[in-house]
Amino acid sequence: MSLLHSRPIHTRRHGRVQGGERDRTLKRRCYARAGIPLYLLCDRELETVTLHSEPGSNDYRTVLSVTYGKSLLLPEPFGFELETADLI
């Protein structure tokens, strides 16, 4: 079984302002506590793409964020650069 199939990876793109803060804080912390290794958030309100990794007991320990139009390197099991220009 590959890592991609053995561990859940969550991606979230929100479109509502009300959902944005919930996705940025509450859900992110819940996913970290659940041990989900990667949480990728495409934030329309802030026009950013943020990758959270290394889940801890209450939050993720590593956060990488880029603005729309820039690329973001995704770790394994993906191992590629995510181009965000199409999100503009």
All heavy atoms as an XYZ file, in Angstrom:
708
protein
N       0.846     -1.174      0.000
C       0.000      0.000      0.000
C       0.894      1.241      0.000
O       1.817      1.341      0.777
C      -0.903     -0.022      1.227
C      -1.844      1.171      1.289
S      -2.919      1.157      2.726
C      -4.056     -0.105      2.256
N       0.600      2.192     -0.849
C       1.412      3.399     -0.931
C       1.038      4.369      0.176
O      -0.042      4.278      0.759
C       1.223      4.073     -2.289
O      -0.060      4.663     -2.352
N       1.929      5.309      0.437
C       1.663      6.325      1.446
C       0.426      7.127      1.078
O      -0.365      7.500      1.925
C       2.875      7.258      1.586
C       2.759      8.368      2.617
C       2.565      7.773      4.001
C       3.987      9.248      2.587
N       0.225      7.355     -0.202
C      -0.929      8.122     -0.641
C      -2.232      7.453     -0.218
O      -3.182      8.106      0.150
C      -0.900      8.279     -2.166
C      -2.029      9.089     -2.799
C      -2.057     10.495     -2.231
C      -1.868      9.137     -4.299
N      -2.283      6.134     -0.233
C      -3.500      5.431      0.130
C      -3.567      5.063      1.611
O      -4.624      4.776      2.125
C      -3.633      4.168     -0.719
C      -3.835      4.482     -2.152
N      -2.815      4.485     -3.050
C      -4.935      4.858     -2.833
C      -3.286      4.819     -4.238
N      -4.563      5.052     -4.136
N      -2.459      5.087      2.298
C      -2.460      4.660      3.688
C      -2.686      5.800      4.670
O      -3.035      5.564      5.805
C      -1.146      3.954      4.032
O      -0.065      4.857      3.927
N      -2.466      7.049      4.250
C      -2.638      8.189      5.149
C      -3.544      9.222      4.493
O      -3.334      9.585      3.347
C      -1.285      8.848      5.448
C      -0.212      7.921      5.941
C      -0.010      7.826      7.433
N      -0.155      8.986      8.217
C       0.835      9.723      8.702
N       2.079      9.468      8.392
N       0.586     10.741      9.492
N      -4.548      9.715      5.195
C      -5.426     10.714      4.592
C      -4.705     12.045      4.401
O      -3.862     12.433      5.195
C      -6.557     10.854      5.616
C      -5.982     10.381      6.896
C      -4.924      9.372      6.545
N      -5.023     12.700      3.326
C      -4.487     14.028      3.031
C      -5.685     14.896      2.709
O      -6.518     14.535      1.888
C      -3.511     13.982      1.844
C      -2.322     13.101      2.207
C      -3.046     15.382      1.476
C      -1.456     12.739      1.044
N      -5.799     16.035      3.363
C      -6.987     16.854      3.202
C      -6.664     18.140      2.454
O      -5.709     18.828      2.773
C      -7.580     17.196      4.567
C      -8.918     17.840      4.442
N     -10.060     17.116      4.214
C      -9.291     19.132      4.473
C     -11.077     17.943      4.134
N     -10.633     19.172      4.288
N      -7.495     18.444      1.464
C      -7.386     19.697      0.727
C      -8.707     20.429      0.878
O      -9.769     19.840      0.751
C      -7.132     19.446     -0.776
O      -5.952     18.677     -0.907
C      -6.986     20.746     -1.520
N      -8.634     21.713      1.096
C      -9.851     22.495      1.295
C      -9.737     23.794      0.533
O      -8.739     24.490      0.624
C     -10.033     22.779      2.788
C     -11.181     23.662      3.122
C     -12.486     22.862      3.111
N     -13.535     23.726      3.607
C     -14.678     23.896      2.974
N     -14.919     23.279      1.858
N     -15.584     24.682      3.470
N     -10.765     24.122     -0.223
C     -10.837     25.416     -0.884
C     -12.159     26.023     -0.474
O     -13.213     25.476     -0.758
C     -10.775     25.259     -2.401
C     -10.815     26.591     -3.106
C     -10.627     26.425     -4.584
N     -10.628     27.741     -5.202
C     -10.387     27.953     -6.464
N     -10.105     26.953     -7.256
N     -10.419     29.165     -6.956
N     -12.109     27.133      0.204
C     -13.355     27.713      0.682
C     -13.723     28.925     -0.163
O     -12.886     29.586     -0.742
C     -13.271     28.086      2.171
C     -12.504     29.330      2.436
N     -13.068     30.565      2.326
C     -11.218     29.535      2.775
C     -12.147     31.478      2.610
N     -11.032     30.882      2.875
N     -15.007     29.193     -0.247
C     -15.492     30.303     -1.040
C     -16.260     31.329     -0.235
O     -16.517     32.421     -0.711
N     -16.633     30.990      0.975
C     -17.397     31.904      1.807
C     -16.486     32.559      2.834
O     -15.612     31.923      3.400
C     -18.493     31.150      2.558
C     -19.460     30.429      1.677
C     -20.566     29.782      2.491
N     -20.186     29.354      3.813
C     -19.791     28.122      4.123
N     -19.686     27.207      3.202
N     -19.495     27.812      5.362
N     -16.734     33.826      3.099
C     -15.949     34.534      4.117
C     -16.154     33.881      5.476
O     -15.221     33.680      6.231
C     -16.344     36.029      4.157
C     -15.663     36.731      5.318
C     -15.986     36.696      2.843
N     -17.392     33.489      5.794
C     -17.667     32.873      7.092
C     -16.896     31.574      7.251
O     -16.439     31.245      8.336
C     -19.165     32.583      7.261
C     -20.053     33.782      7.176
C     -20.525     34.037      5.744
O     -19.955     33.571      4.757
N     -21.575     34.831      5.621
N     -16.762     30.798      6.184
C     -16.055     29.528      6.246
C     -14.553     29.688      6.288
O     -13.847     28.792      6.737
N     -14.055     30.821      5.836
C     -12.617     31.029      5.768
C     -11.925     30.961      7.105
O     -10.942     30.248      7.272
N     -12.432     31.667      8.066
C     -11.797     31.668      9.388
C     -11.906     30.297     10.042
O     -10.978     29.836     10.690
C     -12.423     32.746     10.279
C     -11.633     33.002     11.536
C     -10.177     33.408     11.257
O      -9.913     34.119     10.281
O      -9.300     32.990     12.045
N     -13.025     29.621      9.840
C     -13.203     28.275     10.380
C     -12.177     27.319      9.763
O     -11.571     26.510     10.452
C     -14.631     27.797     10.113
C     -14.931     26.449     10.735
C     -16.349     25.985     10.454
N     -16.530     25.805      9.033
C     -17.503     26.364      8.304
N     -18.387     27.140      8.879
N     -17.602     26.141      7.019
N     -11.959     27.439      8.427
C     -10.984     26.579      7.746
C      -9.561     26.905      8.177
O      -8.718     26.026      8.282
C     -11.093     26.728      6.229
C     -12.377     26.141      5.682
O     -12.994     25.309      6.377
O     -12.759     26.518      4.569
N      -9.280     28.197      8.387
C      -7.922     28.618      8.754
C      -7.535     28.225     10.173
O      -6.352     28.091     10.468
C      -7.788     30.130      8.616
C      -7.700     30.600      7.204
C      -7.449     32.109      7.143
N      -8.168     32.636      5.996
C      -9.252     33.393      6.067
N      -9.733     33.773      7.234
N      -9.845     33.798      4.968
N      -8.496     28.085     11.070
C      -8.147     27.808     12.472
C      -8.766     26.516     13.002
O      -8.058     25.545     13.229
C      -8.543     28.991     13.377
O      -9.932     29.267     13.221
C      -7.744     30.231     13.058
N     -10.067     26.505     13.184
C     -10.724     25.379     13.844
C     -10.482     24.057     13.122
O     -10.010     23.086     13.724
C     -12.221     25.650     13.966
C     -13.047     24.539     14.607
C     -12.620     24.344     16.064
C     -14.527     24.859     14.525
N     -10.803     24.000     11.832
C     -10.631     22.748     11.091
C      -9.162     22.351     11.028
O      -8.826     21.175     11.172
C     -11.200     22.869      9.685
C     -12.705     22.864      9.654
C     -13.198     22.882      8.231
C     -14.710     22.838      8.190
N     -15.193     22.814      6.797
N      -8.285     23.324     10.797
C      -6.851     23.032     10.721
C      -6.367     22.350     11.991
O      -5.671     21.336     11.949
C      -6.078     24.333     10.484
C      -4.588     24.132     10.317
C      -3.827     25.445     10.372
N      -3.743     25.913     11.744
C      -3.976     27.164     12.131
N      -4.325     28.093     11.282
N      -3.867     27.504     13.398
N      -6.753     22.859     13.128
C      -6.322     22.265     14.402
C      -6.927     20.885     14.614
O      -6.263     19.987     15.128
C      -6.675     23.206     15.542
C      -5.806     24.445     15.528
C      -6.160     25.388     16.629
N      -5.307     26.571     16.561
C      -5.644     27.744     17.044
N      -6.812     27.899     17.655
N      -4.820     28.756     16.943
N      -8.180     20.709     14.199
C      -8.808     19.382     14.312
C      -8.085     18.362     13.449
O      -7.845     17.228     13.876
C     -10.281     19.455     13.915
S     -11.322     20.288     15.127
N      -7.725     18.749     12.225
C      -7.011     17.830     11.336
C      -5.628     17.503     11.898
O      -5.169     16.366     11.806
C      -6.883     18.417      9.933
C      -8.215     18.619      9.241
C      -8.426     19.713      8.417
C      -9.262     17.722      9.408
C      -9.638     19.903      7.775
C     -10.481     17.908      8.777
C     -10.660     19.001      7.956
O     -11.862     19.185      7.322
N      -4.963     18.481     12.491
C      -3.646     18.222     13.094
C      -3.784     17.226     14.241
O      -3.004     16.279     14.341
C      -3.015     19.528     13.585
N      -4.772     17.435     15.109
C      -4.986     16.516     16.237
C      -5.316     15.109     15.761
O      -4.970     14.134     16.413
C      -6.091     17.043     17.152
C      -5.643     18.200     18.022
C      -6.654     18.505     19.105
N      -7.926     18.963     18.587
C      -8.267     20.235     18.417
N      -7.419     21.192     18.727
N      -9.456     20.558     17.948
N      -5.975     15.006     14.594
C      -6.325     13.696     14.035
C      -5.134     13.032     13.344
O      -5.221     11.877     12.956
C      -7.472     13.839     13.050
N      -4.033     13.780     13.186
C      -2.834     13.211     12.580
C      -2.815     13.238     11.059
O      -2.012     12.543     10.442
N      -3.693     14.025     10.445
C      -3.681     14.143      8.988
C      -2.388     14.855      8.601
O      -2.142     15.984      9.029
C      -4.937     14.880      8.488
C      -6.160     14.021      8.797
C      -4.824     15.192      7.004
C      -7.480     14.653      8.482
N      -1.518     14.199      7.811
C      -0.165     14.705      7.596
C      -0.066     16.008      6.810
O       0.848     16.789      7.049
C       0.538     13.565      6.862
C      -0.545     12.773      6.245
C      -1.735     12.914      7.135
N      -0.993     16.247      5.883
C      -0.933     17.462      5.062
C      -2.316     18.082      4.965
O      -3.304     17.384      4.750
C      -0.450     17.138      3.642
C       0.921     16.496      3.512
C       1.163     16.092      2.063
C       2.007     17.425      4.008
N      -2.357     19.410      5.107
C      -3.611     20.152      4.944
C      -3.305     21.307      4.017
O      -2.543     22.206      4.352
C      -4.112     20.632      6.305
C      -5.366     21.482      6.249
C      -6.489     21.072      5.548
C      -5.433     22.684      6.926
C      -7.646     21.848      5.519
C      -6.572     23.458      6.918
C      -7.673     23.043      6.201
O      -8.807     23.810      6.184
N      -3.887     21.272      2.822
C      -3.661     22.300      1.813
C      -4.904     23.166      1.725
O      -5.989     22.679      1.432
C      -3.375     21.653      0.458
C      -3.057     22.597     -0.690
C      -1.729     23.314     -0.443
C      -3.013     21.829     -2.001
N      -4.738     24.456      1.972
C      -5.856     25.386      1.975
C      -5.672     26.414      0.868
O      -4.690     27.155      0.860
C      -5.966     26.092      3.325
C      -7.065     27.142      3.444
C      -8.440     26.496      3.361
C      -6.914     27.919      4.742
N      -6.614     26.446     -0.073
C      -6.661     27.479     -1.114
C      -7.650     28.523     -0.626
O      -8.844     28.257     -0.561
C      -7.105     26.888     -2.444
S      -6.023     25.594     -3.051
N      -7.147     29.681     -0.267
C      -7.944     30.705      0.400
C      -8.305     31.815     -0.588
O      -7.461     32.637     -0.946
C      -7.142     31.255      1.573
C      -7.965     32.114      2.495
O      -8.771     32.927      1.992
O      -7.801     31.992      3.718
N      -9.545     31.843     -1.023
C      -9.996     32.856     -1.981
C      -9.991     34.258     -1.378
O      -9.732     35.234     -2.070
C     -11.395     32.528     -2.480
C     -11.452     31.295     -3.324
C     -12.865     31.049     -3.770
N     -12.963     29.803     -4.499
C     -14.087     29.329     -4.970
N     -15.208     29.983     -4.789
N     -14.106     28.196     -5.625
N     -10.314     34.346     -0.107
C     -10.382     35.653      0.553
C      -9.006     36.305      0.634
O      -8.838     37.478      0.318
C     -10.982     35.503      1.945
C     -11.162     36.811      2.679
C     -11.741     36.605      4.062
O     -12.099     35.481      4.428
O     -11.815     37.612      4.786
N      -7.999     35.544      1.058
C      -6.641     36.079      1.201
C      -5.808     35.908     -0.060
O      -4.688     36.409     -0.123
C      -5.928     35.393      2.373
C      -6.566     35.584      3.749
C      -5.783     34.807      4.796
C      -6.655     37.054      4.113
N      -6.344     35.158     -1.045
C      -5.642     34.863     -2.296
C      -4.288     34.209     -2.032
O      -3.259     34.603     -2.568
C      -5.504     36.109     -3.169
C      -6.839     36.652     -3.626
C      -6.732     37.784     -4.612
O      -5.623     38.306     -4.846
O      -7.776     38.157     -5.158
N      -4.325     33.183     -1.176
C      -3.123     32.430     -0.829
C      -3.391     30.931     -0.916
O      -4.536     30.491     -0.843
C      -2.645     32.743      0.608
O      -3.689     32.407      1.524
C      -2.243     34.197      0.766
N      -2.314     30.180     -1.074
C      -2.354     28.730     -0.964
C      -1.390     28.385      0.156
O      -0.222     28.793      0.133
C      -1.932     28.045     -2.272
C      -1.918     26.538     -2.109
C      -2.862     28.448     -3.408
N      -1.881     27.661      1.159
C      -1.086     27.360      2.339
C      -1.044     25.859      2.574
O      -2.086     25.203      2.586
C      -1.669     28.060      3.584
O      -1.762     29.460      3.318
C      -0.808     27.830      4.804
N       0.163     25.349      2.752
C       0.363     23.935      3.063
C       0.782     23.812      4.519
O       1.797     24.368      4.937
C       1.440     23.324      2.171
C       1.787     21.872      2.469
C       0.599     20.967      2.143
C       3.019     21.443      1.708
N      -0.021     23.074      5.290
C       0.293     22.782      6.685
C       0.792     21.342      6.738
O       0.186     20.448      6.150
C      -0.958     22.922      7.558
C      -1.577     24.286      7.503
N      -1.183     25.300      8.326
C      -2.550     24.790      6.704
C      -1.893     26.381      8.046
N      -2.723     26.092      7.068
N       1.893     21.118      7.452
C       2.437     19.761      7.569
C       3.014     19.554      8.957
O       3.088     20.485      9.761
C       3.504     19.510      6.495
O       4.555     20.430      6.615
N       3.424     18.330      9.243
C       3.949     17.924     10.546
C       2.941     18.196     11.662
O       3.133     19.074     12.498
C       5.282     18.630     10.842
C       6.373     18.301      9.855
C       7.685     18.964     10.215
O       7.981     19.085     11.420
O       8.396     19.363      9.292
N       1.850     17.426     11.676
C       0.820     17.652     12.694
C       1.342     17.402     14.106
O       2.116     16.485     14.342
C      -0.272     16.647     12.329
C       0.395     15.615     11.491
C       1.539     16.293     10.815
N       0.916     18.266     15.013
C       1.255     18.128     16.424
C       0.001     17.870     17.231
O      -1.061     17.569     16.691
N       0.094     18.026     18.530
C      -1.039     17.722     19.402
C      -2.168     18.739     19.290
O      -3.312     18.424     19.616
C      -0.572     17.628     20.848
O      -0.017     18.856     21.260
N      -1.877     19.959     18.822
C      -2.926     20.967     18.723
C      -2.885     21.760     17.416
O      -3.810     22.512     17.135
C      -2.860     21.936     19.908
C      -4.113     22.785     20.014
O      -5.223     22.291     19.856
N      -3.936     24.060     20.252
N      -1.828     21.614     16.635
C      -1.717     22.374     15.389
C      -0.577     21.793     14.555
O       0.160     20.926     15.029
C      -1.447     23.854     15.681
C      -1.992     24.779     14.603
O      -2.306     24.296     13.489
O      -2.108     25.988     14.871
N      -0.442     22.292     13.347
C       0.662     21.865     12.491
C       1.920     22.651     12.849
O       1.856     23.827     13.176
C       0.298     22.092     11.018
C      -0.719     21.102     10.519
C      -2.075     21.382     10.580
C      -0.326     19.875     10.009
C      -3.012     20.467     10.134
C      -1.257     18.947      9.563
C      -2.595     19.255      9.625
O      -3.514     18.339      9.189
N       3.058     21.981     12.777
C       4.324     22.617     13.132
C       4.967     23.366     11.967
O       5.765     24.267     12.180
C       5.289     21.572     13.670
C       4.867     21.001     15.022
C       5.915     20.077     15.618
N       5.886     18.750     15.027
C       5.204     17.721     15.505
N       4.460     17.875     16.572
N       5.245     16.552     14.923
N       4.627     23.001     10.732
C       5.229     23.634      9.569
C       4.139     24.222      8.681
O       3.148     23.559      8.389
C       6.055     22.614      8.756
O       7.046     22.054      9.618
C       6.733     23.262      7.576
N       4.346     25.470      8.269
C       3.383     26.162      7.418
C       4.147     26.847      6.289
O       5.080     27.609      6.538
C       2.588     27.221      8.211
C       1.623     27.955      7.303
C       1.865     26.592      9.385
N       3.752     26.564      5.043
C       4.316     27.221      3.862
C       3.169     27.878      3.130
O       2.157     27.235      2.844
C       5.003     26.216      2.941
C       6.184     25.453      3.515
C       6.621     24.365      2.536
C       7.323     26.393      3.803
N       3.297     29.162      2.811
C       2.213     29.886      2.173
C       2.750     30.720      1.018
O       3.825     31.322      1.124
C       1.533     30.792      3.205
O       0.377     31.374      2.660
N       1.994     30.738     -0.086
C       2.333     31.584     -1.236
C       1.075     32.300     -1.688
O      -0.043     31.830     -1.464
C       2.922     30.769     -2.419
C       4.215     30.095     -2.018
C       1.932     29.770     -2.972
N       1.253     33.433     -2.330
C       0.124     34.145     -2.915
C      -0.227     33.513     -4.254
O       0.617     32.865     -4.883
C       0.448     35.632     -3.112
O       1.615     35.751     -3.922
C       0.685     36.328     -1.784
N      -1.469     33.691     -4.665
C      -1.896     33.185     -5.965
C      -0.927     33.683     -7.033
O      -0.504     34.834     -7.018
C      -3.295     33.676     -6.304
C      -4.427     32.970     -5.585
C      -4.207     32.009     -4.619
C      -5.731     33.277     -5.893
C      -5.255     31.373     -3.985
C      -6.799     32.648     -5.262
C      -6.548     31.707     -4.316
O      -7.598     31.076     -3.689
N      -0.575     32.821     -7.950
C       0.340     33.163     -9.029
C       1.737     32.619     -8.825
O       2.512     32.514     -9.763
N       2.082     32.267     -7.600
C       3.393     31.684     -7.307
C       3.243     30.174     -7.147
O       2.156     29.671     -6.924
C       3.987     32.301     -6.050
C       4.259     33.779     -6.209
C       4.971     34.344     -5.033
C       5.244     35.824     -5.282
N       5.923     36.450     -4.176
N       4.356     29.463     -7.249
C       4.294     28.003     -7.110
C       4.633     27.574     -5.683
O       5.312     28.288     -4.954
C       5.237     27.331     -8.102
O       6.560     27.730     -7.860
N       4.115     26.409     -5.310
C       4.323     25.854     -3.978
C       4.801     24.419     -4.135
O       4.139     23.616     -4.798
C       3.012     25.902     -3.181
C       3.028     25.320     -1.775
C       3.935     26.149     -0.866
C       1.617     25.292     -1.211
N       5.949     24.101     -3.554
C       6.497     22.748     -3.629
C       5.756     21.841     -2.653
O       5.742     22.092     -1.448
C       7.993     22.755     -3.302
C       8.696     21.409     -3.362
C       8.607     20.815     -4.767
C      10.143     21.554     -2.946
N       5.119     20.804     -3.187
C       4.406     19.832     -2.360
C       5.321     18.656     -2.065
O       5.964     18.128     -2.972
C       3.150     19.341     -3.076
C       2.102     20.407     -3.407
C       0.916     19.774     -4.121
C       1.648     21.131     -2.154
N       5.395     18.231     -0.803
C       6.267     17.110     -0.439
C       5.696     15.778     -0.923
O       4.565     15.713     -1.425
C       6.293     17.182      1.086
C       4.986     17.778      1.454
C       4.658     18.750      0.346
N       6.453     14.716     -0.741
C       5.964     13.370     -1.044
C       4.759     13.090     -0.146
O       4.701     13.606      0.953
C       7.072     12.337     -0.792
C       8.250     12.477     -1.728
C       7.876     12.254     -3.187
O       6.924     11.507     -3.466
O       8.540     12.828     -4.044
N       3.783     12.402     -0.607
C       3.800     11.507     -1.759
C       3.534     12.199     -3.087
O       3.491     11.546     -4.112
C       2.682     10.515     -1.439
C       1.702     11.318     -0.670
C       2.535     12.279      0.148
N       3.346     13.516     -3.083
C       3.101     14.229     -4.330
C       4.402     14.522     -5.057
O       4.599     14.111     -6.177
C       2.314     15.512     -4.071
C       0.996     15.254     -3.415
C       0.807     15.522     -2.078
C      -0.044     14.708     -4.134
C      -0.400     15.278     -1.468
C      -1.261     14.453     -3.532
C      -1.440     14.736     -2.193
N       5.287     15.287     -4.408
C       6.607     15.553     -4.959
C       6.599     16.362     -6.242
O       7.304     16.019     -7.181
N       5.817     17.433     -6.282
C       5.839     18.306     -7.453
C       5.532     19.732     -7.023
O       5.093     19.982     -5.909
C       4.855     17.837     -8.533
C       3.401     17.996     -8.152
C       2.708     19.157     -8.467
C       2.725     16.972     -7.522
C       1.366     19.303     -8.132
C       1.376     17.103     -7.179
C       0.711     18.278     -7.499
N       5.778     20.673     -7.942
C       5.462     22.069     -7.689
C       4.058     22.359     -8.154
O       3.709     22.106     -9.299
C       6.453     22.988     -8.422
C       7.510     23.533     -7.497
C       8.388     24.544     -8.185
O       7.896     25.630     -8.540
O       9.572     24.212     -8.350
N       3.245     22.880     -7.248
C       1.875     23.245     -7.555
C       1.857     24.667     -8.104
O       2.244     25.606     -7.418
C       1.000     23.150     -6.304
C      -0.454     23.595     -6.440
C      -1.200     22.656     -7.389
C      -1.111     23.644     -5.081
N       1.453     24.809     -9.342
C       1.333     26.130     -9.958
C      -0.025     26.718     -9.583
O      -1.046     26.081     -9.783
C       1.461     26.037    -11.476
C       2.799     25.499    -11.949
C       3.962     26.419    -11.610
O       3.764     27.638    -11.472
O       5.080     25.897    -11.477
N      -0.027     27.940     -9.046
C      -1.264     28.531     -8.582
C      -1.756     29.666     -9.480
O      -2.718     30.343     -9.144
C      -1.102     29.063     -7.137
O      -0.179     30.148     -7.134
C      -0.653     27.970     -6.199
N      -1.119     29.858    -10.631
C      -1.505     30.957    -11.530
C      -2.964     30.859    -11.975
O      -3.634     31.882    -12.152
C      -0.582     30.984    -12.743
N      -3.471     29.644    -12.132
C      -4.858     29.472    -12.573
C      -5.871     29.870    -11.505
O      -7.062     29.969    -11.794
C      -5.112     28.032    -12.994
C      -4.398     27.678    -14.285
O      -4.028     28.597    -15.051
O      -4.183     26.472    -14.533
N      -5.418     30.089    -10.287
C      -6.331     30.476     -9.213
C      -6.618     31.971     -9.202
O      -7.527     32.412     -8.504
C      -5.749     30.051     -7.856
C      -5.527     28.556     -7.679
C      -4.838     28.292     -6.347
C      -6.832     27.794     -7.771
N      -5.849     32.724     -9.942
C      -6.004     34.192     -9.959
C      -7.333     34.552    -10.597
O      -7.740     34.033    -11.569
C      -4.838     34.876    -10.703
C      -3.552     34.628     -9.942
C      -5.094     36.357    -10.867
C      -2.322     35.147    -10.645
